[in-house]
Amino acid sequence: MSGNKVYDISPEDREVKEWRNARRLELRNEYLRELQDPRRVEPILDRGWQRFYATRVQLEYIFKPTLYNSLLMYAVVGGLIWGSAIVLKNSRESKEKLYRTGQISYQDRMFKFQ
């Protein structure tokens, strides 16, 4: 059995947990102090999120538009539109063929002129 009966962790881990708890309480008290400030006019901003977004690489530095990227985008979008049009055209032609050959009676059609 170890000497740490309550926490059963090493002294280094216990020290780290105590430091994190102290830091958490310090940040909580700072937030409450800013929240209750009667002269506050701007919103309370989280400094951690500010640091994260300030150091984040922006999208335009990752994505560089080139001729290949543009052509690929037009090919994908155009292909999807063309493929959808072909599927719709074929389904409509098959239904129209069934209507014109009399295989589906007028009463059984979904869309009728009344």
Residue pairs with C-beta under 8 A, 6 or more apart in sequence:
2 8
4 10
4 11
4 14
7 14
7 17
9 17
31 44
34 40
34 44
35 44
63 69
98 104
99 109
106 112
